[in-house]
């Protein structure tokens, strides 16, 4: 039986093909290829995953969902003019209606 990365790669390739997803990997050792996701991953890790003990998969899902809601609905983001993502999106809705 094959349980190594080559098996996972085949399964991922098959899933991507069936779901019409194009896979585009960052180059090894080049996290700056996608600095935005690297910054997000660091925040998720520091503020959510490393902040407490996770006792089960259900516990992890609950904690991550709470963090996601806080991140998107309550927490201001400097890149959005210190608005929450929700407020920023709501601010853009009237402009879309005019266009």
C-alpha positions in Angstrom: 0.0 0.0 0.0 1.1 3.6 -0.7 0.6 6.1 2.1 3.3 8.6 1.2 3.0 12.1 -0.3 2.7 10.5 -3.8 -0.6 9.0 -2.7 -1.9 12.3 -1.3 -0.8 14.0 -4.5 -2.7 11.6 -6.7 -5.8 12.0 -4.6 -5.5 15.8 -4.7 -4.9 15.8 -8.5 -8.0 13.6 -9.0 -10.2 15.8 -6.7 -9.0 18.9 -8.5 -9.7 17.4 -11.9 -13.2 16.3 -10.9 -14.0 19.8 -9.4 -12.4 21.7 -12.3 -9.8 23.3 -9.9 -6.5 24.4 -11.2 -3.7 23.8 -8.6 -1.0 26.4 -8.5 1.7 25.7 -5.8 4.1 28.2 -4.3 7.7 27.5 -5.0 9.4 25.6 -2.2 11.1 28.0 0.2 9.4 31.1 -1.3 6.6 32.1 1.1 6.7 35.5 -0.4 4.9 34.1 -3.5 1.7 34.7 -1.6 2.5 37.1 1.2 -1.2 37.8 2.0 -2.0 34.2 2.8 1.2 33.8 4.7 0.2 36.8 6.9 -3.3 35.4 7.4 -1.9 32.0 8.3 0.4 33.6 10.9 -2.5 35.5 12.4 -4.7 32.4 12.5 -1.9 30.4 14.1 -1.0 33.0 16.7 -4.4 34.3 17.6 -6.5 31.1 17.4 -4.6 27.9 17.2 -1.7 28.6 19.6 -3.9 30.6 22.0 -5.4 27.5 23.7 -5.5 23.8 23.9 -7.6 22.1 21.3 -9.3 19.0 22.8 -11.0 17.5 19.8 -11.9 18.1 16.1 -15.2 19.4 17.2 -13.5 21.8 19.6 -11.1 23.0 16.9 -14.0 23.6 14.5 -15.9 25.6 17.2 -12.8 27.7 18.1 -11.9 28.4 14.5 -15.5 29.4 13.7 -15.6 31.8 16.6 -12.3 33.3 15.6 -13.4 33.6 11.9 -16.6 35.5 12.9 -14.6 37.8 15.2 -12.0 38.4 12.4 -14.6 39.2 9.7 -17.3 40.9 11.7 -15.9 42.6 14.8 -12.2 43.3 14.2 -11.1 46.4 12.3 -8.5 46.0 9.7 -6.0 48.7 8.9 -5.9 47.8 5.2 -9.6 48.5 5.1 -9.4 52.0 6.7 -9.9 50.5 10.1 -13.3 49.0 9.1 -14.3 45.4 9.7 -14.5 43.4 6.5 -18.3 43.3 6.9 -18.6 47.1 7.2 -16.2 47.5 4.3 -18.4 45.2 2.1 -21.5 47.0 3.2 -20.0 50.3 2.3 -19.3 49.0 -1.2 -22.9 47.8 -1.8 -24.5 51.2 -2.6 -21.7 51.9 -5.1 -22.4 48.6 -6.9 -26.1 49.4 -7.1 -25.4 52.7 -8.8 -23.1 51.1 -11.3 
